[in-house]
Amino acid sequence: MQDGAAIATGKIIFLHGASSAGKSTIAAALQNVIEEPFWRISIDHIRDAGILPTKRIDSGEFQWWDMRGQFFAGYHGSLAAYADAGNNLILEHILDTQGWHADLRTLFDPFDLFFVGVHCSLPELIRRERARGDRPAGSAERDYRTIHRGLLYDLQINSEDPLEINVQTLMSAWRSRSGRSAFYSGGVKSSGAREE
């Protein structure tokens, strides 16, 4: 929480982890038991709802990389707008592009944010990615090797641990949070998950 300033109503629990790390499973379980109403939101929801012209991207008629910057600028802005309107969010996201962390620190600055690193061993990530079949091969491994580097978390969990334990751990840490989230800092603050 931001010290000495008014906090906007919306709260954000940011689950950050590699593709196939288990963010969605944890988010759904958390949403079902947390004592306040929270939206659960991710890029997958937008993709699966048919909002993007996915068929035309897949056919090559539109190029995803030409649209990606605008899409994520709008998506990130919408998250801040949801929270600013008083909606609590469980955000499943991957900070895989340079500048996103800085942009989101600015956009999320008014909000009570709790930053959770979601970890998973590389063999399990690869197994999950293959089982899903809806991700480019190698995405999970690329994320595993890059996305947690240099980031600070309020809590770290391992999705190979029992789901109920992870949700209880997350809720307990969220309820006892104090001070400004590690998301906004430049040093290392972490607790929780065992090393991979």
GUKELUM-666525 format. One record per atom (N, C-alpha, C): residue in one letter; x, y, z. Coordinates in nm, 4 decimals, padded with zeros to 6 digits. Each point is the difference from the previous one (the first is absolute). Layout:
<atoms>
ATOM  residu        c1        c2        c3
ATOM       a         X         Y         Z
...
</atoms>
This chain:
<atoms>
ATOM  residu        c1        c2        c3
ATOM       m   00.0831  -00.1175   00.0000
ATOM       m  -00.0831   00.1175   00.0000
ATOM       m   00.0873   00.1235   00.0000
ATOM       q  -00.0476   00.1029  -00.0630
ATOM       q   00.0745   00.1239  -00.0076
ATOM       q  -00.0110   00.0720   00.1335
ATOM       d   00.1149   00.0350   00.0579
ATOM       d   00.0006   00.0680   00.1286
ATOM       d  -00.0296   00.1488  -00.0174
ATOM       g  -00.0850   00.0532   00.0870
ATOM       g  -00.0241   00.1430   00.0054
ATOM       g  -00.0830   00.0572  -00.1127
ATOM       a  -00.0649  -00.0794  -00.0779
ATOM       a  -00.0816   00.0505  -00.1097
ATOM       a  -00.1297  -00.0791  -00.0061
ATOM       a  -00.1016   00.0633  -00.0587
ATOM       a  -00.1279  -00.0677  -00.0153
ATOM       a   00.0157  -00.1147  -00.0986
ATOM       i  -00.0565  -00.1139   00.0337
ATOM       i   00.0059  -00.1167  -00.0856
ATOM       i  -00.1305  -00.0095  -00.0780
ATOM       a   00.0122  -00.0199  -00.1300
ATOM       a  -00.1197  -00.0219  -00.0806
ATOM       a  -00.0661  -00.1286   00.0467
ATOM       t  -00.1289  -00.0099  -00.0232
ATOM       t  -00.0771  -00.1114   00.0523
ATOM       t   00.0462  -00.1354  -00.0503
ATOM       g   00.0271  -00.0113  -00.1293
ATOM       g   00.0335  -00.1298  -00.0570
ATOM       g   00.1318  -00.0553   00.0510
ATOM       k   00.0020  -00.1294   00.0268
ATOM       k   00.1209  -00.0696   00.0418
ATOM       k   00.0415  -00.0929  -00.1136
ATOM       i   00.1305  -00.0228  -00.0126
ATOM       i   00.0510  -00.0862  -00.1064
ATOM       i   00.0891  -00.1072   00.0601
ATOM       i  -00.0318  -00.1250  -00.0267
ATOM       i   00.0889  -00.1122   00.0302
ATOM       i   00.0559  -00.0438  -00.1342
ATOM       f   00.1290   00.0227  -00.0194
ATOM       f   00.0668  -00.0221  -00.1285
ATOM       f   00.0760  -00.1320   00.0068
ATOM       l  -00.0492  -00.1006  -00.0741
ATOM       l   00.0668  -00.1292  -00.0097
ATOM       l   00.0904   00.0017  -00.1229
ATOM       h   00.1292  -00.0084   00.0239
ATOM       h   00.0978   00.0094  -00.1078
ATOM       h   00.0782  -00.1303  -00.0098
ATOM       g  -00.0048  -00.0622  -00.1155
ATOM       g   00.0721  -00.1245  -00.0184
ATOM       g   00.0050  -00.0372  -00.1461
ATOM       a   00.0829  -00.0961  -00.0303
ATOM       a   00.0176  -00.0459  -00.1375
ATOM       a  -00.1305  -00.0530  -00.0582
ATOM       s  -00.0047  -00.0046  -00.1310
ATOM       s  -00.1095  -00.0674  -00.0680
ATOM       s  -00.0073  -00.1435   00.0520
ATOM       s  -00.1197  -00.0440   00.0344
ATOM       s  -00.0267  -00.1355   00.0513
ATOM       s   00.0473  -00.0218   00.1430
ATOM       a   00.0319   00.1086   00.0728
ATOM       a   00.0474  -00.0141   00.1381
ATOM       a  -00.1114  -00.0313   00.0986
ATOM       g  -00.1251   00.0203  -00.0380
ATOM       g  -00.1107  -00.0290   00.0911
ATOM       g  -00.0700   00.1227   00.0537
ATOM       k   00.0219   00.1147  -00.0612
ATOM       k  -00.0616   00.1245   00.0472
ATOM       k  -00.1524  -00.0086  -00.0011
ATOM       s  -00.0555  -00.0518  -00.1085
ATOM       s  -00.1463  -00.0053  -00.0133
ATOM       s  -00.0635  -00.0922   00.1028
ATOM       t   00.0632  -00.1123   00.0259
ATOM       t  -00.0523  -00.0943   00.0998
ATOM       t  -00.0009   00.0642   00.1377
ATOM       i   00.1080   00.0679   00.0351
ATOM       i   00.0087   00.0672   00.1298
ATOM       i  -00.1002   00.1147   00.0069
ATOM       a  -00.0102   00.0778  -00.1074
ATOM       a  -00.0929   00.1136  -00.0018
ATOM       a  -00.1444  -00.0447   00.0180
ATOM       a  -00.0395  -00.1065  -00.0685
ATOM       a  -00.1382  -00.0488   00.0119
ATOM       a  -00.0288  -00.0482   00.1409
ATOM       a   00.0938  -00.0732   00.0590
ATOM       a  -00.0200  -00.0499   00.1361
ATOM       a  -00.0042   00.1157   00.0998
ATOM       l   00.0854   00.0987  -00.0191
ATOM       l   00.0024   00.1168   00.0891
ATOM       l  -00.1307   00.0777  -00.0098
ATOM       q  -00.0478   00.0215  -00.1208
ATOM       q  -00.1245   00.0742  -00.0194
ATOM       q  -00.1170  -00.0674   00.0710
ATOM       n   00.0036  -00.1310   00.0076
ATOM       n  -00.1099  -00.0744   00.0616
ATOM       n  -00.0033   00.0081   00.1511
ATOM       v   00.1102   00.0418   00.0635
ATOM       v   00.0026  -00.0010   00.1468
ATOM       v   00.0337   00.1348   00.0640
ATOM       i   00.0536   00.0947  -00.0747
ATOM       i   00.0400   00.1273   00.0606
ATOM       i  -00.1236   00.0767   00.0457
ATOM       e   00.0141   00.0713   00.1110
ATOM       e  -00.1172   00.0596   00.0655
ATOM       e  -00.0554   00.1241  -00.0680
ATOM       e   00.0658   00.0526  -00.1001
ATOM       e  -00.0498   00.1159  -00.0730
ATOM       e  -00.0251  -00.0404  -00.1450
ATOM       p  -00.0887   00.0719  -00.0697
ATOM       p  -00.0214  -00.0324  -00.1414
ATOM       p   00.1199   00.0440  -00.0841
ATOM       f   00.0529  -00.0913  -00.0771
ATOM       f   00.1122   00.0272  -00.0889
ATOM       f  -00.0344  -00.0464  -00.1411
ATOM       w   00.0325   00.0819  -00.0978
ATOM       w  -00.0026  -00.0449  -00.1382
ATOM       w   00.1252  -00.0831  -00.0227
ATOM       r  -00.0105  -00.0986  -00.0867
ATOM       r   00.1167  -00.0762  -00.0454
ATOM       r   00.0215   00.0358  -00.1457
ATOM       i   00.1196   00.0513  -00.0307
ATOM       i   00.0200   00.0517  -00.1355
ATOM       i   00.1377  -00.0376  -00.0540
ATOM       s   00.0003  -00.0374  -00.1281
ATOM       s   00.1253  -00.0338  -00.0680
ATOM       s  -00.0181   00.0192  -00.1499
ATOM       i   00.1115  -00.0009  -00.0696
ATOM       i  -00.0032   00.0066  -00.1460
ATOM       i  -00.0767  -00.1190  -00.0579
ATOM       d   00.0133  -00.1155   00.0632
ATOM       d  -00.0699  -00.1191  -00.0501
ATOM       d  -00.1506   00.0233  -00.0073
ATOM       h  -00.0555   00.0735   00.0966
ATOM       h  -00.1443   00.0257  -00.0008
ATOM       h  -00.0392   00.0816  -00.1227
ATOM       i   00.0828   00.0979  -00.0348
ATOM       i  -00.0286   00.0830  -00.1170
ATOM       i   00.0133  -00.0834  -00.1274
ATOM       r   00.1070  -00.0777  -00.0073
ATOM       r   00.0204  -00.0861  -00.1173
ATOM       r  -00.1153  -00.0991  -00.0145
ATOM       d  -00.0362  -00.0659   00.1086
ATOM       d  -00.1017  -00.1050  -00.0056
ATOM       d  -00.1406   00.0548  -00.0243
ATOM       a  -00.0220   00.1272   00.0330
ATOM       a  -00.1319   00.0598  -00.0209
ATOM       a  -00.0213   00.0450  -00.1440
ATOM       g   00.1029  -00.0093  -00.0828
ATOM       g  -00.0157   00.0384  -00.1397
ATOM       g   00.0103   00.1491  -00.0247
ATOM       i   00.0541   00.0751   00.0948
ATOM       i   00.0126   00.1447  -00.0161
ATOM       i   00.1021   00.0346  -00.1079
ATOM       l   00.1091  -00.0744  -00.0033
ATOM       l   00.1022   00.0211  -00.1028
ATOM       l  -00.0397  -00.0721  -00.1290
ATOM       p   00.0453   00.0502  -00.1151
ATOM       p  -00.0272  -00.0701  -00.1269
ATOM       p   00.0954  -00.1193  -00.0166
ATOM       t  -00.0117  -00.0950   00.0906
ATOM       t   00.0954  -00.1103   00.0095
ATOM       t   00.0090  -00.0824  -00.1273
ATOM       k  -00.1134  -00.0311  -00.0606
ATOM       k   00.0024  -00.0811  -00.1228
ATOM       k   00.0775   00.0714  -00.1102
ATOM       r  -00.0160   00.1308  -00.0082
ATOM       r   00.0677   00.0754  -00.1058
ATOM       r   00.1482   00.0188   00.0334
ATOM       i   00.0325   00.0021   00.1281
ATOM       i   00.1416   00.0022   00.0403
ATOM       i   00.0620  -00.1349  -00.0331
ATOM       d  -00.0705  -00.1073   00.0368
ATOM       d   00.0513  -00.1350  -00.0260
ATOM       d   00.0182  -00.0265  -00.1493
ATOM       s  -00.0865   00.0578  -00.0825
ATOM       s   00.0100  -00.0220  -00.1453
ATOM       s   00.1105   00.0840  -00.0631
ATOM       g   00.0520   00.0974   00.0750
ATOM       g   00.1043   00.0868  -00.0535
ATOM       g  -00.0521   00.1280  -00.0622
ATOM       e  -00.1329   00.0164  -00.0045
ATOM       e  -00.0571   00.1218  -00.0571
ATOM       e   00.0404   00.1224   00.0825
ATOM       f   00.0003  -00.0142   00.1325
ATOM       f   00.0491   00.1049   00.0908
ATOM       f   00.1225  -00.0544   00.0723
ATOM       q   00.0932   00.0866   00.0279
ATOM       q   00.1223  -00.0394   00.0695
ATOM       q  -00.0103   00.0391   00.1476
ATOM       w   00.0069  -00.1011   00.0876
ATOM       w  -00.0100   00.0243   00.1438
ATOM       w   00.1055   00.1000   00.0456
ATOM       w   00.1215  -00.0106  -00.0505
ATOM       w   00.1066   00.0896   00.0474
ATOM       w  -00.0250   00.1444  -00.0391
ATOM       d  -00.0788   00.0232  -00.1037
ATOM       d  -00.0365   00.1371  -00.0368
ATOM       d  -00.1055   00.0564   00.0950
ATOM       m  -00.0774  -00.0863   00.0615
ATOM       m  -00.1097   00.0408   00.0884
ATOM       m   00.0381  -00.0038   00.1477
ATOM       r   00.1032  -00.0746   00.0339
ATOM       r   00.0321  -00.0354   00.1384
ATOM       r   00.0209   00.1213   00.0914
ATOM       g   00.0774   00.0982  -00.0455
ATOM       g   00.0283   00.1170   00.0835
ATOM       g  -00.1265   00.0757   00.0371
ATOM       q  -00.0852   00.0254  -00.0987
ATOM       q  -00.1257   00.0710   00.0261
ATOM       q  -00.0919  -00.0820   00.0892
ATOM       f  -00.0039  -00.1299  -00.0286
ATOM       f  -00.0868  -00.0863   00.0791
ATOM       f   00.0381   00.0064   00.1472
ATOM       f   00.1274  -00.0203   00.0314
ATOM       f   00.0399  -00.0026   00.1401
ATOM       f  -00.0064   00.1377   00.0660
ATOM       a   00.0249   00.1070  -00.0745
ATOM       a  -00.0176   00.1342   00.0568
ATOM       a  -00.1454   00.0193   00.0435
ATOM       g  -00.0926  -00.0428  -00.0847
ATOM       g  -00.1417   00.0098   00.0346
ATOM       g  -00.0391  -00.0923   00.1136
ATOM       y   00.0521  -00.1218  -00.0038
ATOM       y  -00.0299  -00.0976   00.1054
ATOM       y   00.0490   00.0508   00.1353
ATOM       h   00.1226   00.0446   00.0052
ATOM       h   00.0544   00.0497   00.1269
ATOM       h  -00.0786   00.1210   00.0505
ATOM       g  -00.0355   00.0907  -00.0904
ATOM       g  -00.0811   00.1144   00.0403
ATOM       g  -00.1364  -00.0413   00.0521
ATOM       s  -00.0573  -00.1039  -00.0605
ATOM       s  -00.1324  -00.0455   00.0448
ATOM       s   00.0068  -00.0585   00.1412
ATOM       l   00.1094  -00.0678   00.0329
ATOM       l   00.0144  -00.0554   00.1349
ATOM       l  -00.0032   00.1122   00.1041
ATOM       a   00.0736   00.1062  -00.0271
ATOM       a   00.0008   00.1142   00.0920
ATOM       a  -00.1393   00.0635   00.0084
ATOM       a  -00.0695   00.0063  -00.1130
ATOM       a  -00.1360   00.0566   00.0001
ATOM       a  -00.0952  -00.0852   00.0828
ATOM       y   00.0109  -00.1318  -00.0111
ATOM       y  -00.0851  -00.0885   00.0807
ATOM       y   00.0245   00.0240   00.1492
ATOM       a   00.1279   00.0034   00.0377
ATOM       a   00.0332   00.0200   00.1420
ATOM       a  -00.0400   00.1389   00.0458
ATOM       d   00.0175   00.1003  -00.0854
ATOM       d  -00.0359   00.1369   00.0359
ATOM       d  -00.1500   00.0140   00.0247
ATOM       a  -00.0778  -00.0828  -00.0667
ATOM       a  -00.1456   00.0021   00.0189
ATOM       a  -00.0420  -00.0759   00.1252
ATOM       g   00.0983  -00.0577   00.0720
ATOM       g  -00.0304  -00.0683   00.1250
ATOM       g  -00.0059  -00.1507  -00.0100
ATOM       n   00.0383  -00.0567  -00.1131
ATOM       n  -00.0028  -00.1452  -00.0172
ATOM       n   00.1305  -00.0624   00.0481
ATOM       n  -00.0116  -00.1063   00.0777
ATOM       n   00.1169  -00.0763   00.0422
ATOM       n   00.0355  -00.0985  -00.1107
ATOM       l   00.1298  -00.0180  -00.0254
ATOM       l   00.0449  -00.0845  -00.1104
ATOM       l   00.0972  -00.1068   00.0470
ATOM       i  -00.0200  -00.1216  -00.0482
ATOM       i   00.1043  -00.1027   00.0040
ATOM       i   00.0523  -00.0043  -00.1423
ATOM       l   00.1198   00.0526  -00.0180
ATOM       l   00.0596   00.0137  -00.1318
ATOM       l   00.0989  -00.1127  -00.0251
ATOM       e  -00.0184  -00.0704  -00.1107
ATOM       e   00.0944  -00.1026  -00.0453
ATOM       e   00.0740   00.0600  -00.1187
ATOM       h   00.1308   00.0208   00.0151
ATOM       h   00.0722   00.0699  -00.1059
ATOM       h   00.1462  -00.0426   00.0001
ATOM       i   00.0654   00.0251  -00.1123
ATOM       i   00.1424  -00.0283  -00.0164
ATOM       i   00.0682   00.1289  -00.0447
ATOM       l   00.0930   00.0473   00.0790
ATOM       l   00.0776   00.1186  -00.0369
ATOM       l   00.1159  -00.0456  -00.0887
ATOM       d  -00.0300  -00.0179  -00.1278
ATOM       d   00.0998  -00.0568  -00.0905
ATOM       d   00.0528   00.0995  -00.1025
ATOM       t  -00.0378   00.1254   00.0150
ATOM       t   00.0402   00.1023  -00.0968
ATOM       t   00.0620   00.1179   00.0740
ATOM       q   00.1131   00.0459  -00.0520
ATOM       q   00.0689   00.1116   00.0624
ATOM       q  -00.0932   00.1205   00.0105
ATOM       g  -00.0001   00.0621   00.1162
ATOM       g  -00.0807   00.1196   00.0225
ATOM       g  -00.1336  -00.0249   00.0663
ATOM       w  -00.0501  -00.1234  -00.0062
ATOM       w  -00.1309  -00.0256   00.0590
ATOM       w  -00.0002   00.0198   00.1504
ATOM       h   00.1026  -00.0465   00.0680
ATOM       h   00.0026   00.0148   00.1453
ATOM       h  -00.0043   00.1484   00.0371
ATOM       a   00.0806   00.0800  -00.0665
ATOM       a   00.0007   00.1444   00.0276
ATOM       a  -00.1358   00.0625  -00.0311
ATOM       d  -00.0586  -00.0370  -00.1128
ATOM       d  -00.1315   00.0539  -00.0373
ATOM       d  -00.1057  -00.0365   00.1043
ATOM       l   00.0013  -00.1261   00.0427
ATOM       l  -00.1004  -00.0442   00.0964
ATOM       l   00.0248   00.0589   00.1386
ATOM       r   00.1246   00.0236   00.0361
ATOM       r   00.0258   00.0687   00.1282
ATOM       r  -00.0670   00.1359   00.0003
ATOM       t   00.0067   00.0692  -00.1114
ATOM       t  -00.0649   00.1315  -00.0105
ATOM       t  -00.1519  -00.0136   00.0017
ATOM       l  -00.0522  -00.0901  -00.0820
ATOM       l  -00.1458  -00.0168  -00.0088
ATOM       l  -00.0604  -00.0493   00.1312
ATOM       f   00.0700  -00.0885   00.0685
ATOM       f  -00.0530  -00.0613   00.1226
ATOM       f   00.0389   00.0758   00.1264
ATOM       d   00.0727   00.1083  -00.0132
ATOM       d   00.0513   00.0732   00.1164
ATOM       d  -00.1053   00.0331   00.1058
ATOM       p  -00.1221   00.0378  -00.0385
ATOM       p  -00.0987   00.0354   00.1037
ATOM       p  -00.0587  -00.1186   00.0757
ATOM       f   00.0288  -00.1223  -00.0424
ATOM       f  -00.0741  -00.1143   00.0499
ATOM       f   00.0776  -00.0849   00.0993
ATOM       d  -00.0747  -00.0663   00.0844
ATOM       d   00.0513  -00.0989   00.0941
ATOM       d   00.0285  -00.1256  -00.0825
ATOM       l   00.1271  -00.0267  -00.0248
ATOM       l   00.0394  -00.1101  -00.0870
ATOM       l   00.0820  -00.1013   00.0788
ATOM       f  -00.0236  -00.1272  -00.0273
ATOM       f   00.0736  -00.1104   00.0627
ATOM       f   00.0576  -00.0831  -00.1129
ATOM       f   00.1328  -00.0109  -00.0060
ATOM       f   00.0702  -00.0593  -00.1135
ATOM       f   00.0487  -00.1396   00.0365
ATOM       v  -00.0501  -00.0992  -00.0739
ATOM       v   00.0277  -00.1407   00.0305
ATOM       v   00.0752  -00.0653  -00.1156
ATOM       g   00.1178  -00.0537   00.0299
ATOM       g   00.0739  -00.0777  -00.0980
ATOM       g  -00.0485  -00.1441   00.0020
ATOM       v  -00.0461  -00.0483  -00.1139
ATOM       v  -00.0478  -00.1383  -00.0117
ATOM       v   00.1074  -00.0800  -00.0734
ATOM       h   00.0590  -00.0964   00.0693
ATOM       h   00.1109  -00.0781  -00.0542
ATOM       h  -00.0429  -00.1436  -00.0273
ATOM       c   00.0778  -00.0650  -00.0851
ATOM       c  -00.0224  -00.1392  -00.0360
ATOM       c   00.1296  -00.0503  -00.0611
ATOM       s   00.0338  -00.1260   00.0237
ATOM       s   00.1233  -00.0549  -00.0563
ATOM       s  -00.0096  -00.0045  -00.1530
ATOM       l   00.1141   00.0072  -00.0642
ATOM       l   00.0027  -00.0005  -00.1460
ATOM       l  -00.0591  -00.1278  -00.0596
ATOM       p   00.0341  -00.1194   00.0496
ATOM       p  -00.0619  -00.1202  -00.0588
ATOM       p  -00.1529   00.0015   00.0089
ATOM       e  -00.0539   00.0492   00.1113
ATOM       e  -00.1450   00.0053   00.0143
ATOM       e  -00.0608   00.1059  -00.0917
ATOM       l   00.0668   00.1143  -00.0158
ATOM       l  -00.0490   00.1020  -00.0939
ATOM       l  -00.0088  -00.0564  -00.1414
ATOM       i   00.1044  -00.0696  -00.0404
ATOM       i   00.0026  -00.0574  -00.1348
ATOM       i  -00.1101  -00.1045  -00.0156
ATOM       r  -00.0195  -00.0834   00.1019
ATOM       r  -00.1062  -00.1005  -00.0049
ATOM       r  -00.1361   00.0673  -00.0130
ATOM       r  -00.0259   00.1036   00.0799
ATOM       r  -00.1282   00.0704  -00.0052
ATOM       r  -00.0209   00.0684  -00.1351
ATOM       e   00.1054   00.0620  -00.0515
ATOM       e  -00.0108   00.0678  -00.1288
ATOM       e  -00.0406  -00.0989  -00.1102
ATOM       r   00.0633  -00.1163  -00.0001
ATOM       r  -00.0338  -00.1034  -00.1001
ATOM       r  -00.1436  -00.0476   00.0175
ATOM       a  -00.0406  -00.0217   00.1253
ATOM       a  -00.1358  -00.0487   00.0270
ATOM       a  -00.1052   00.1021  -00.0430
ATOM       r   00.0286   00.1287   00.0176
ATOM       r  -00.0954   00.1041  -00.0386
ATOM       r  -00.0152   00.0062  -00.1514
ATOM       g   00.1117   00.0036  -00.0675
ATOM       g  -00.0031   00.0053  -00.1452
ATOM       g  -00.0443   00.1315  -00.0598
ATOM       d  -00.0176   00.1040   00.0828
ATOM       d  -00.0471   00.1279  -00.0530
ATOM       d   00.1039   00.1115   00.0157
ATOM       r   00.1245  -00.0375   00.0214
ATOM       r   00.1093   00.0954   00.0143
ATOM       r   00.1108  -00.0367  -00.0980
ATOM       p   00.0701   00.1008  -00.0520
ATOM       p   00.1147  -00.0325  -00.0854
ATOM       p   00.1024  -00.0817   00.0792
ATOM       a   00.0491  -00.1066  -00.0602
ATOM       a   00.0997  -00.0841   00.0666
ATOM       a   00.1203   00.0848   00.0381
ATOM       g   00.0433  -00.0174   00.1241
ATOM       g   00.1154   00.0747   00.0483
ATOM       g  -00.0340   00.1249   00.0791
ATOM       s  -00.1260   00.0430  -00.0014
ATOM       s  -00.0395   00.1205   00.0749
ATOM       s   00.0260  -00.0153   00.1485
ATOM       a  -00.0379  -00.1136   00.0540
ATOM       a   00.0154  -00.0210   00.1441
ATOM       a   00.1480   00.0025   00.0395
ATOM       e   00.0841  -00.0653  -00.0791
ATOM       e   00.1428  -00.0012   00.0335
ATOM       e   00.0611   00.1393  -00.0125
ATOM       r  -00.0364   00.0720  -00.1032
ATOM       r   00.0504   00.1375  -00.0151
ATOM       r  -00.0405   00.0850   00.1212
ATOM       d  -00.1266  -00.0085   00.0379
ATOM       d  -00.0464   00.0751   00.1172
ATOM       d   00.0756  -00.0426   00.1251
ATOM       y   00.0144  -00.1295   00.0181
ATOM       y   00.0675  -00.0544   00.1185
ATOM       y   00.1387   00.0615   00.0164
ATOM       r   00.0697   00.0166  -00.1108
ATOM       r   00.1382   00.0478   00.0044
ATOM       r   00.0112   00.1516   00.0108
ATOM       t  -00.1098   00.0726  -00.0195
ATOM       t   00.0124   00.1459  -00.0068
ATOM       t  -00.0908   00.0810   00.0918
ATOM       i  -00.1241  -00.0388   00.0172
ATOM       i  -00.0972   00.0960   00.0542
ATOM       i   00.0142   00.0321   00.1485
ATOM       h   00.0598  -00.0883   00.0782
ATOM       h   00.0145   00.0289   00.1436
ATOM       h   00.1294   00.0757   00.0307
ATOM       r   00.0877   00.0072  -00.0971
ATOM       r   00.1315   00.0590   00.0217
ATOM       r  -00.0115   00.1461   00.0453
ATOM       g   00.0552   00.0280   00.1183
ATOM       g   00.0059   00.1359   00.0506
ATOM       g  -00.1293   00.0544   00.0578
ATOM       l  -00.1058  -00.0805   00.0010
ATOM       l  -00.1275   00.0493   00.0525
ATOM       l  -00.0109  -00.0271   00.1495
ATOM       l  -00.0791   00.0804   00.0643
ATOM       l  -00.0240  -00.0071   00.1439
ATOM       l  -00.1436  -00.0405   00.0237
ATOM       y  -00.0211  -00.0859   00.0973
ATOM       y  -00.1348  -00.0496   00.0284
ATOM       y  -00.0338   00.0203   00.1465
ATOM       d  -00.1283   00.0169   00.0252
ATOM       d  -00.0502   00.0000   00.1375
ATOM       d  -00.0123  -00.1431   00.0509
ATOM       l  -00.0183  -00.0938  -00.0915
ATOM       l  -00.0121  -00.1414   00.0326
ATOM       l   00.0403  -00.0802  -00.1222
ATOM       q   00.0634  -00.1152   00.0219
ATOM       q   00.0280  -00.0933  -00.1081
ATOM       q  -00.0584  -00.1358   00.0377
ATOM       i  -00.0644  -00.0629  -00.0980
ATOM       i  -00.0571  -00.1322   00.0214
ATOM       i   00.0414  -00.0912  -00.1142
ATOM       n  -00.0068  -00.1292   00.0241
ATOM       n   00.0324  -00.0992  -00.1012
ATOM       n  -00.1279  -00.0760  -00.0330
ATOM       s  -00.0396   00.0038  -00.1263
ATOM       s  -00.1285  -00.0600  -00.0383
ATOM       s   00.0020  -00.1523   00.0036
ATOM       e   00.1154  -00.0604   00.0236
ATOM       e   00.0044  -00.1448   00.0171
ATOM       e  -00.0361  -00.0404   00.1432
ATOM       d  -00.0049   00.0978   00.0900
ATOM       d  -00.0495  -00.0264   00.1352
ATOM       d  -00.1521  -00.0140  -00.0066
ATOM       p  -00.0620  -00.0604   00.1002
ATOM       p  -00.1466  -00.0162  -00.0036
ATOM       p  -00.0727   00.1343  -00.0160
ATOM       l  -00.1002   00.0009  -00.0854
ATOM       l  -00.0748   00.1220  -00.0293
ATOM       l  -00.0568   00.0631   00.1265
ATOM       e  -00.0593  -00.0815   00.0864
ATOM       e  -00.0619   00.0535   00.1215
ATOM       e   00.1032   00.0696   00.0877
ATOM       i   00.1198  -00.0567   00.0091
ATOM       i   00.1068   00.0610   00.0800
ATOM       i   00.0423   00.1321  -00.0623
ATOM       n   00.0161   00.0031  -00.1318
ATOM       n   00.0386   00.1247  -00.0663
ATOM       n  -00.1041   00.1096   00.0212
ATOM       v  -00.1275  -00.0349  -00.0116
ATOM       v  -00.1055   00.1001   00.0176
ATOM       v  -00.0034   00.0481   00.1453
ATOM       q   00.0115  -00.0915   00.0952
ATOM       q   00.0032   00.0404   00.1409
ATOM       q   00.1198   00.0891   00.0288
ATOM       t   00.1159  -00.0365  -00.0530
ATOM       t   00.1211   00.0803   00.0194
ATOM       t  -00.0177   00.1390  -00.0591
ATOM       l  -00.0546   00.0061  -00.1203
ATOM       l  -00.0212   00.1276  -00.0670
ATOM       l  -00.0984   00.0868   00.0782
ATOM       m  -00.1112  -00.0586   00.0401
ATOM       m  -00.0993   00.0789   00.0742
ATOM       m   00.0563   00.0504   00.1324
ATOM       s   00.0731  -00.0837   00.0696
ATOM       s   00.0587   00.0402   00.1276
ATOM       s   00.0983   00.1145  -00.0194
ATOM       a   00.0862  -00.0107  -00.1000
ATOM       a   00.0977   00.1059  -00.0270
ATOM       a  -00.0699   00.1272  -00.0460
ATOM       w  -00.1029  -00.0133  -00.0832
ATOM       w  -00.0737   00.1175  -00.0478
ATOM       w  -00.0687   00.0716   00.1159
ATOM       r  -00.0616  -00.0768   00.0884
ATOM       r  -00.0699   00.0606   00.1142
ATOM       r   00.0967   00.0722   00.0943
ATOM       s   00.1219  -00.0484   00.0093
ATOM       s   00.0948   00.0597   00.0952
ATOM       s   00.0962   00.0987  -00.0667
ATOM       r  -00.0251   00.0350  -00.1268
ATOM       r   00.0895   00.0914  -00.0703
ATOM       r   00.0062   00.1343   00.0714
ATOM       s   00.1134   00.0650  -00.0123
ATOM       s   00.0161   00.1347   00.0554
ATOM       s   00.1062   00.0712  -00.0820
ATOM       g  -00.0105   00.1284  -00.0072
ATOM       g   00.0952   00.0768  -00.0780
ATOM       g  -00.0253  -00.0119  -00.1490
ATOM       r   00.0858   00.0593  -00.0740
ATOM       r  -00.0110   00.0051  -00.1461
ATOM       r   00.0471  -00.1328  -00.0594
ATOM       s  -00.0660  -00.0431  -00.1055
ATOM       s   00.0342  -00.1260  -00.0659
ATOM       s   00.1418   00.0042  -00.0559
ATOM       a   00.0640  -00.1155   00.0002
ATOM       a   00.1320  -00.0146  -00.0622
ATOM       a  -00.0065   00.0320  -00.1494
ATOM       f  -00.1165  -00.0092  -00.0599
ATOM       f  -00.0179   00.0312  -00.1423
ATOM       f   00.0541   00.1377  -00.0338
ATOM       y  -00.0100   00.0931   00.0949
ATOM       y   00.0381   00.1386  -00.0235
ATOM       y   00.1457   00.0292   00.0359
ATOM       s   00.0708  -00.0982   00.0545
ATOM       s   00.1346   00.0297   00.0491
ATOM       s   00.1061  -00.0478  -00.0972
ATOM       g   00.1225   00.0341   00.0321
ATOM       g   00.1106  -00.0391  -00.0855
ATOM       g   00.0915  -00.1005   00.0655
ATOM       g  -00.0314  -00.0437   00.1223
ATOM       g   00.0839  -00.0967   00.0692
ATOM       g  -00.0650  -00.1368   00.0009
ATOM       v   00.0511  -00.0883   00.0810
ATOM       v  -00.0540  -00.1364   00.0043
ATOM       v  -00.0793  -00.0210   00.1265
ATOM       k  -00.1244  -00.0371  -00.0144
ATOM       k  -00.0861  -00.0371   00.1117
ATOM       k  -00.0755  -00.1227  -00.0442
ATOM       s   00.0187  -00.1077   00.0678
ATOM       s  -00.0740  -00.1209  -00.0394
ATOM       s  -00.0171  -00.0897   00.1189
ATOM       s  -00.1038  -00.0798  -00.0065
ATOM       s  -00.0210  -00.1035   00.1003
ATOM       s  -00.0784  -00.1111  -00.0674
ATOM       g   00.0116  -00.1179   00.0554
ATOM       g  -00.0829  -00.1078  -00.0532
ATOM       g   00.0772  -00.1064  -00.0724
ATOM       a  -00.0264  -00.0160  -00.1273
ATOM       a   00.0341  -00.1205  -00.0758
ATOM       a   00.1437  -00.0453   00.0135
ATOM       r   00.0121  -00.1299  -00.0037
ATOM       r   00.1341  -00.0580  -00.0042
ATOM       r   00.0635   00.0324  -00.1339
ATOM       e   00.1296  -00.0083  -00.0042
ATOM       e   00.0718   00.0260  -00.1248
ATOM       e  -00.0292  -00.1114  -00.1003
ATOM       e  -00.0027   00.0351  -00.1267
ATOM       e  -00.0241  -00.0986  -00.1053
ATOM       e   00.1294  -00.0659  -00.0383
</atoms>
